[in-house]
Amino acid sequence: QIIPHKTDGSVLIVAGDVTGKGLKAGMLVALLVGAIRTEEQHGTDPAGLLSTLNQRLIGRADAQSTCLALRIEADGAATLANAGHMAPYLNGEAMPMEGALPLGMIEGAESSVMHFQLKQGDRLMLMSDGMAEARDANGRLFGFERVHELLRTATTAAEVAGAAQAFGQEDDISVISVTRTVVSELAAA
């Protein structure tokens, strides 16, 4: 989910990967998307949002999800909360995030949280584990080293996802690319 704020210029980005496949997984995604849309209206910070999503999954059999919530303010200040999701890459380098349990594992689980500043031209890539877990015909993993190498040259989300798909896709692959640009407003003369 990518949700721009209607008035303050911020954006909320929530990326996740649910357990399972088929109808059950689709219903879990629908539950989470509805909860994200509801909570976003209350201005919940990323860690608070993940806490609420965790509560929605507790007690549901086989209902777990990795999830990352990122709020970027208009000035580039960013808050990132992570619940077991693959760490994002900033300008081609993996961000140093502490580990955290996926959503739905235990009551009261805490996400890892970090604050950082996106500068003009910074590129942030968020992706699902389907990228690193892609396998070729010989069973070799695409792996984190290839992801890191790929991000040195690839400039779009489509290029990144396409490289893993061409290598050998087994799982879903999601890639979100965010580049900070500053829009200058011309003063009226």
Salt bridges, closest charged atoms under 4 A:
ASP8 OD1 - HIS5 ND1 3.26
ASP62 OD2 - LYS24 NZ 3.90
GLU93 OE1 - HIS148 NE2 3.07
ASP136 OD2 - ARG140 NH2 2.47
GLU149 OE1 - ARG152 NE 3.89
GLU170 OE1 - ARG135 NE 3.91
ASP171 OD1 - LYS21 NZ 3.71
